Amino acid sequence: MHMEDFQTPDESELLTRVIAPARGGLARDVAEALLELTFPARDIERMNELAERNRKGEATEREFDELERYSRVGNLLNLLHSKARCSLKNG
């Protein structure tokens, strides 16, 4: 592969490659522990506030950046949860 043929992947693509959620392969106790990972209630409230301000077009740049950070962490959690569910289903 030539460097000019290489497309720079975004964070989500890289995490999907590394975590490989469709492959499963986690021990049952690890998969169950991963499924317990979630945002605390105060963070969920904050995400909802930020999302609402963003929908209304009222979010500041700082708030939008904060919402993006929550989104990235949420995407990581989704990948880990997918891998855990796949592992439990196939294990």
Secondary structure by P-SEA (a helix, b strand, c coil): ccccccccccaaaaaaaaaccccccccaaaaaaaaaccccaaaaaaaaaaaaaaaaccccaaaaaaaaaaaaaaaaaaaaaaaaaaaaaac
